[in-house]
Amino acid sequence: MATAVGSVRRMLLAPALADVSFRRRGFPATPSATTERLEAVPRAVICGFEWGVDTRDQWELERRLELVDEELRGFAYEGATMACTVLDVMPGRSDRTRTLLLGPGRPHVFLAYIGIGFAMARLPRLLWRKVLPDLTGIPYHPTMSWLAVDGYGFDRAYFDTARIVDRQERLAPYPWQGAAEYFPRAVDQGIGRALWFIHGGRVPDVAAGIGRFAADRHPDLWSGVGLAATFAGGCDAGPLRRAAGEHAPDLAQGAVFAAKARSWSGCVPEHTRAALLGLTGMTVEAAAEFADEVAVSGAAGGRVPPYEIWRNRVRARFHAAPARG
């Protein structure tokens, strides 16, 4: 059953289902089977958020999330994590996020970090130091927590498109994991993911959208596109790879991270396999194994966080690989 307080919080913080549609957001995407698939993603996130705010305990939340189609379930956990994060930073701090992610949300931890970023977009920066739970025991923590910053960038691009996408305004840095200088790059990966949705997976429009940003931002934007196209779907790999041009290794890096996230979740749709093969020449199994081989763990100890070292190691493989037609 929904709680009264939860219902109020949901109304204040979550957009309505209709508000996340491409048409309502004013996105230029042309309706198609691809846009229908992509629009299901934010709807699943909103449902997960509403359940995360409304439900009285984790048992009920988990049972509701199990009702979501397996391919979309990770996105629902993304929304539920967003809700738990908001609740955890409120007075009378609880431990809902950690409990969720060390329990039933563990397979979806990559997307859960993004859900933390969605919460950050709605919370004062003074509270950001409280949003990241201790996930000791999960091998990708805290390195992959930079996906929270990615989620923050995605949210701002999706809901403040005129400022972040049309005018390409840069968001102020924040010392996430002690690396404030790297913060804008992780944000740009999230903006790149958002561009895939905003343009409905239409390759010429996505490429043109990236082209309007300053050249120094293109690598991280293409990385985000590769992540979104491989994880969420709608990818026509050949044209996308050619459109990326010199940034094809960045595109491939994002695709490898998407494959790792899908592999970790235990649900690998055929569209993910096809996109990954077309963008990297790799199977999901090979990409997940490779990602683990070059992984870097730990928190940032300098200007370059372990997350970026990991990304660099993945990119290096594709810089060395011969070009494909």
Disulfide bonds with the S-S distance in Angstrom:
none
